[in-house]
């Protein structure tokens, strides 16, 4: 049997991936950026913004403005 250990970095990467998908598909901006962070599993706005920027190089707000 093989066990997989998920670090907080790995978990945050999956959360960022989900939030990126939600931001891409929320063209009408029905959800706030903070709501998308919560929907993706982040407990705070600051944790969401930091993980998003660390993984993708830009903030969720910057991504939303580009799309």
FENNORTA-V454976 format. One line per field, one symbol per residue. ss: DSSP state (H for helix, E for strand, - for the rest). psi: psi as a letter, one per 20 degrees, with the letter a starting at -180 (. if undefined). burial: b if it has 16 or more other ideal C-beta (glycine too) atoms within 10 Angstrom, else e. Layout:
# FENNORTA-V454976
ss=???
psi=???
burial=???
This chain:
# FENNORTA-V454976
ss=-------HHHHHHHHHHHHHHHHHH-------HHHHHHH-----HHHHHHHHHHHH---HHHHHHH-
psi=qpqppprhggghghgggghggghhjmhjlhqrghhggghijqhqghgggggghhhijrrhgggghh.
burial=eeeeeeeeeeebeebbeebbebbeebeeeeeebeebbbebebeeeeebbebbeebeeeebeebeeee
